[in-house]
Amino acid sequence: LEASVEEMVHRITAAVDARRDPSFFIMARTDALASEGLEASVERCKHYVAAGADALFVEAVTDLQEYKAFSEALPGVPLLSNLTEFGKTPLWSLDEVSKVGVSMALYPLSAFRAMSKAADVVFETLKEQGSCVPCMDHLHTREQTYQVIDYHAWEKKLDKFQSSD
């Protein structure tokens, strides 16, 4: 259930009042587009920006022109596009959304979904074949894993803290 405009303005105002670091970025989200329509959602967002929101996260956009309407009504206010697979918003390209005023894109589950599918392959292989050898090409090597997590840099830091110097 979408919070009322007044409640959201109070939340944003509280966040602005609590901000201690001027670089702390406050983004207001609205899900009102699906239930209240474009015009009402744009009006909501004008109140959010007036209350101090630095950017807007407009959920469930189904037409690129909706982003354009927000960017034109709120010039200079950064817009975020939630490009989650299997959501209401189509998986537009970054080029497509940037052309209508979107300055940020969120892919909240893309990597997780890929990892989850890869895990399914490994577990299914283990279940059926009793070994992960047949799916080794789906796995990072030890060194690739170390590169991803920057293991060697962390080891150097740990060594520094454990040294007696």
Backbone torsions as a table, in degrees:
resi	resn	phi	psi	omega
1	LEU	NA	126.6	-178.9
2	GLU	-69.8	132.5	175.8
3	ALA	-66.0	152.6	177.8
4	SER	-66.4	161.2	177.4
5	VAL	-58.0	-43.6	-178.4
6	GLU	-61.9	-43.4	179.3
7	GLU	-63.8	-42.8	179.0
8	MET	-65.0	-40.5	178.0
9	VAL	-61.8	-40.6	177.3
10	HIS	-63.5	-41.9	179.3
11	ARG	-63.8	-44.7	-179.5
12	ILE	-65.8	-43.8	178.8
13	THR	-60.1	-41.4	177.9
14	ALA	-63.1	-41.1	178.2
15	ALA	-64.7	-42.5	179.1
16	VAL	-63.5	-44.7	-179.5
17	ASP	-64.8	-31.5	-178.9
18	ALA	-84.9	-10.8	-177.8
19	ARG	-63.2	124.7	178.6
20	ARG	-106.5	-25.1	-178.8
21	ASP	-109.7	121.2	-177.3
22	PRO	-62.4	-17.3	178.8
23	SER	-87.9	-3.6	177.4
24	PHE	-67.1	125.7	-170.1
25	PHE	-101.4	124.4	-179.0
26	ILE	-106.5	118.7	179.9
27	MET	-113.4	129.1	178.2
28	ALA	-99.3	132.5	178.8
29	ARG	-105.2	143.0	171.1
30	THR	-134.0	136.8	174.2
31	ASP	-108.1	10.7	-173.1
32	ALA	-71.0	-19.1	-177.2
33	LEU	-55.4	-44.9	-177.7
34	ALA	-68.7	-33.2	-175.2
35	SER	-101.0	-28.2	-174.7
36	GLU	-113.0	-13.7	179.1
37	GLY	91.9	172.7	-173.1
38	LEU	-65.3	-52.6	-175.3
39	GLU	-59.0	-46.7	-179.9
40	ALA	-65.7	-36.4	179.2
41	SER	-67.3	-42.0	177.1
42	VAL	-61.4	-44.2	179.3
43	GLU	-61.7	-42.0	175.5
44	ARG	-54.6	-49.3	-175.2
45	CYS	-65.8	-30.5	174.6
46	LYS	-61.5	-40.5	176.9
47	HIS	-65.7	-39.1	-179.8
48	TYR	-63.1	-43.9	179.7
49	VAL	-67.5	-41.3	177.9
50	ALA	-61.7	-31.3	179.0
51	ALA	-78.1	-12.2	176.7
52	GLY	121.8	3.8	177.1
53	ALA	-63.1	134.1	179.8
54	ASP	-84.2	-24.4	-176.4
55	ALA	-154.1	168.0	-178.1
56	LEU	-126.7	138.6	175.5
57	PHE	-115.7	100.2	-178.5
58	VAL	-97.3	114.3	-174.5
59	GLU	-88.7	150.0	172.7
60	ALA	63.8	40.0	175.1
61	VAL	-74.6	129.6	-176.8
62	THR	-116.1	-2.9	-179.5
63	ASP	-141.7	131.1	-179.1
64	LEU	-56.7	-31.2	-179.7
65	GLN	-65.3	-21.7	175.7
66	GLU	-66.5	-43.4	175.4
67	TYR	-59.8	-43.0	-179.3
68	LYS	-60.0	-40.2	178.8
69	ALA	-62.2	-41.7	177.8
70	PHE	-65.5	-46.2	-176.8
71	SER	-66.2	-33.6	178.0
72	GLU	-74.8	-36.4	-179.4
73	ALA	-76.5	-23.8	-177.4
74	LEU	-131.0	65.2	-175.2
75	PRO	-60.3	138.0	178.5
76	GLY	84.3	-7.8	179.6
77	VAL	-90.2	121.2	179.7
78	PRO	-61.7	138.1	177.6
79	LEU	-115.4	139.9	176.5
80	LEU	-108.2	137.0	174.8
81	SER	-108.2	125.7	179.1
82	ASN	-91.4	98.1	-175.0
83	LEU	-100.2	59.8	178.6
84	THR	-86.0	137.2	178.5
85	GLU	-63.6	144.2	176.4
86	PHE	69.6	16.5	176.7
87	GLY	-96.0	-171.6	-180.0
88	LYS	-77.3	-29.8	-179.6
89	THR	-79.9	127.1	176.8
90	PRO	-60.2	156.4	-179.7
91	LEU	-84.1	70.8	177.7
92	TRP	-69.5	159.3	176.7
93	SER	-77.9	162.6	176.1
94	LEU	-61.8	-35.8	177.7
95	ASP	-62.9	-43.5	-179.2
96	GLU	-62.6	-46.3	-177.5
97	VAL	-73.0	-32.4	178.9
98	SER	-66.9	-31.8	179.5
99	LYS	-66.9	-18.2	179.8
100	VAL	-110.0	17.1	171.5
101	GLY	100.8	4.2	178.1
102	VAL	-80.2	133.1	-178.1
103	SER	-113.5	-8.6	179.2
104	MET	-141.0	146.3	176.6
105	ALA	-130.2	140.7	-179.7
106	LEU	-115.7	127.0	174.0
107	TYR	-118.3	75.2	-166.3
108	PRO	-68.1	-24.1	-175.4
109	LEU	-128.6	4.4	-174.9
110	SER	-57.2	-52.7	-178.5
111	ALA	-65.9	-40.5	179.1
112	PHE	-62.0	-43.4	179.6
113	ARG	-63.4	-38.1	177.5
114	ALA	-66.3	-43.9	179.1
115	MET	-64.4	-40.1	179.8
116	SER	-63.1	-42.2	178.4
117	LYS	-65.6	-41.1	177.7
118	ALA	-63.3	-39.9	177.3
119	ALA	-62.1	-39.8	176.4
120	ASP	-57.3	-42.4	179.5
121	VAL	-61.2	-46.6	-179.2
122	VAL	-63.3	-48.3	-177.7
123	PHE	-65.7	-39.0	177.7
124	GLU	-65.1	-40.9	178.2
125	THR	-64.1	-44.1	177.8
126	LEU	-61.6	-42.4	-179.2
127	LYS	-64.3	-45.9	-175.1
128	GLU	-81.0	-34.8	-172.1
129	GLN	-115.8	-8.5	177.2
130	GLY	72.7	15.8	-179.3
131	SER	-160.6	153.0	175.7
132	CYS	-96.9	2.2	179.9
133	VAL	-55.0	-43.3	-178.8
134	PRO	-63.6	-16.4	-178.9
135	CYS	-115.6	21.7	-178.9
136	MET	-59.6	-28.3	179.3
137	ASP	-68.6	-11.2	176.4
138	HIS	-91.3	-3.7	-174.6
139	LEU	-107.6	146.5	169.2
140	HIS	-69.9	147.5	169.5
141	THR	-72.5	169.8	177.2
142	ARG	-57.1	-47.0	-177.7
143	GLU	-64.9	-37.2	176.7
144	GLN	-63.6	-40.8	177.1
145	THR	-62.8	-44.3	178.5
146	TYR	-59.1	-40.2	178.7
147	GLN	-64.3	-42.3	-179.1
148	VAL	-61.5	-42.7	-176.9
149	ILE	-94.6	3.6	179.7
150	ASP	56.8	42.3	-174.1
151	TYR	-54.9	-47.2	-174.6
152	HIS	-63.7	-37.4	176.7
153	ALA	-64.7	-40.4	178.9
154	TRP	-67.8	-37.0	176.6
155	GLU	-61.7	-42.3	178.4
156	LYS	-62.5	-41.7	178.0
157	LYS	-64.3	-41.5	178.9
158	LEU	-63.9	-43.7	177.7
159	ASP	-58.6	-41.0	179.7
160	LYS	-61.5	-43.2	-178.4
161	PHE	-73.5	-26.7	-178.4
162	GLN	-90.7	-8.2	-179.2
163	SER	-72.4	153.2	-178.0
164	SER	-89.9	2.7	-178.7
165	ASP	-70.4	NA	NA
